[in-house]
Amino acid sequence: MPEPMTATQPATRQRFTAATRLERHRHVTGYTSVIVAGGYVEAGDSGRFRLRAGSVVFHRAFESHANHFDTTGAVVLNLPLPTSAPDVAAGLLRDVDAVVRLARKDPRAAADLVASSPVAPITGPGDWPDLLAAALRDNPSLGLREWAETTGLAVETVARGFKRAYGVSPKRYRADVRALQAWRQIPRSTLPLAQLALALGFTDQAHMTRDVVALTGRTPAALRRGAPLREGQVDPRMARR
């Protein structure tokens, strides 16, 4: 699997063989993936996308995803995640060749070129696993049994089908999305942590603290103070879950 990128690292070009599967995993550092050739399906915390040559994926810090490569395999160029990345998870570039050429000289400049280029958003297959994933992102407190009954599916069918599509159970996906939302909102929310925990669907503040620490290695209180992440602070068991 690709290593997370930093601003000082060179661009990395990876080739994945046909029908390769990368199980769900997490990167602490955000990075940008540009698909140079071939294609694959990526299913992650931002949704599920069918990617092909010319596609770009913006992986934000602490997000998880799984990759299922097509029969042609794929060639992927990994770049740093620019601070000016557009507010989309994945899209299509108009001129991927220009990005590839620039990356040979300056990966950061190539990443900035991606961020400043028009990107047409990519949508997922739109089947029921995608609808459930979107519902869980919109409302991490969503009751899975209630959702299954509303859509006319058995709970067991939902559990199996979602895991095939996303590489994780609906309950685990919901917990990961909820922890991500907490990590992103804690520093900028003015709500007391106990109230924020309830607003995000946690049982209580202690529940939120456990999940945020598991995700980032930092407590909500430390995040609100702006305490920096120290080397090795992230729980290694979470990095490739």
N, C-alpha and C positions, 0 to 999 in steps of 0.2 A: 504494500500500500504506500501511497506517496507520503513523504515526510512533510510536516508543516513548514511553510516558508517564512523567512524573515526578510527584512529590507536589504540585508547585506549578503544574502545567499545568491548564487548564480541560478539562472533558470534551470529546471530539471526536465528532461524529456524522457518519458516512460513509454514503453511498448507493452501492451497487454495481449496475451495470446487469446485465440478464439475460445469462446464459451467459458472464460475465466469468471469466477465469482469471488468477490471480496465481501466477506461478512461485515455486518454493521460494526463500525468503529468510530472513534472520536479523535479529533485533533485539537490540541489546546490552542494553537495559533491559527488564525485565519489565513487562507491562501486562495488564489484564483487558478482554475483549471481551464485551459483552452484545448478543445478537441481538434487535433490536427488531421486525423484520419480515422476511419472506422466509426464505431458507435457503441453505445451501451445505455442501459437504463440505470439511473441513480434514484434511489429512494431514501429520503432523509427527513430531518426535522423541518425542512422548508417545503417538503412535498416530493412528488415523484415526477421525473422528467425523462423523456427519451431524447438522448443526445446524439449528435452526428457531427461530422466535420464542419467546423465553423461555429459550433456551440461554445458557450462560455458558462462556467458555474462559479459563483462567488460563495465560497465556504467561509462562514463566519466562525469566530472563535467558539469552541466548545460544542459546535453542532456535530451530530452523528449522521452517518449515511452508509448505505450498502450499495455495491455496484455489481451489475450483471452484464457482462460484455457479450456482444453479438458474435455471430459466427465468423465475422471478419476480424475480430479483435479491435484494438484501438491504439492510437498514438496520442499521448496527452502531454501538453506543455504546462508545467506548474510554475506560477509566478507569485510574487507577493500580493497580498490583498491591499489594494490602494485605499487610502482613507476616504477618497471621493467615489467609492464604488456605488453604482446606482442601486436604488432600493428594489432590486429584483433578485431572485435566487438564481435564475438561469435565463439565458437568451441566445440569440443568434447574432454574430458579428457580420458586418458587410465585407470586411477585408481582413481575413485571418492571416493571410500571407504577410501583410505589413507588420502584424504583431510578431509573427515568427521571426522575421528578418531583424526587427529591432531587439528582440529578446537575446539574440546572439551577442549584441553589444552592451545592452543595458536592460536587465530584467525589470528594474523599477520603472524606467521610462516605458517599457512595453506594457507593464501593468497599468500605468497612468493612461496610456493610449487606449487600452481596453475600456477603462472607466469613462473616458471622454468620448468614446465612439457611440453612435446610435446602436442600441441593443434592442432587438425585437423580443419581447418576453416569450418564453416557452411554457406551454401548459402541459399538464400530465394527461394520462389516458382518460381520466375523468370517470373511472368506474367506481364501484362502491368502496373499495379500500381507500381511494383518493378522497372520496366524499367524507369518509370517517376520519381520515387524517386531518382534513381541513376543519372538520367540526371539532376535533380535539384541540387543534391549534387556536380556534376561536373561543372555545370554552373547555379548559382542562378539567372542569368539574362535571363534564358530561357523563351521564350514566350509560354505561355500555349496553346493559340489558335493555334499557328503555330505547336506546338508539336502534338496537337490533330488532326489537319488536315493531318499532315504527316503520322500519324498512322491509319488514316481512322476512327477516333472516333469523335463523337459529343462532343463539349465542356461540355455540361451538363452531358453527360455520364461520362466523365473524372472526373468532380467535384464530382459526387455522388459516383462513384466506388472507387476513391482514398480515400474519407473520410471513406467509409466502411472499407477499408483495413488498413488505417493508423490513423484513429480517428481524422483527421484534414483536412482542405481543402488544395488543392495544393498550393494556394497562401500563406496560413499560414505556411505550411511546408517550402516553399521557403524562407520566411522571417526568420524563425527560423534557418534554415541552414546557411543563409547568416550572421546572427548575430553571430552564433557559429564560422564561419570561420573568421569573423572580430576579435572576442575575442582571437582566437588562433594566428592570424597573427600580430596583432597590436604590441605586445611586441617585436617581432623578425624582423619585416619588417623595412627596412630603408627608405621606401617611405614616403613622407609627408602624413599626415592623409587625406588630401583632395584627393590626387592621389590614395591612397589605397582605399578610399570609392568608387571611380569610377571604379577601377579595380575589386572590388568585386561585382559590380552591383548596388550599392546604387545610389540614385538620386544625392546626394551631401553629404558633410561631416556632415551636420546637421541631415540628414536622418540616417546615420550610428550611430551618437551619440545617437539619440533617441532609436534605436533598441538595441544598446550595453548596454545602461543604463537600459533599461527594462529587459534585460537578466541577467545582472551581478550586477547592482546597482552602477557601476563605469563608468566614462566617458572614452573614448579612451585616452584622455590625461593622466588621472590617471593611466590607464593600462600601458601606455608607460613609465611612471615614476616608475612603480612598486609599486604603492600605495596599501597597504594591504586592504582586504575586512574586514569591521567592522561588528560586530554582529548586525543583524537586518537591514543591509544596502540593502539587496535584496528586491525588490518590492514584497510583499506577494501575489499580484494578479497573479504573473508570476509563482509561485512555483508549482502550480498544473494545469496549463493551458493545 
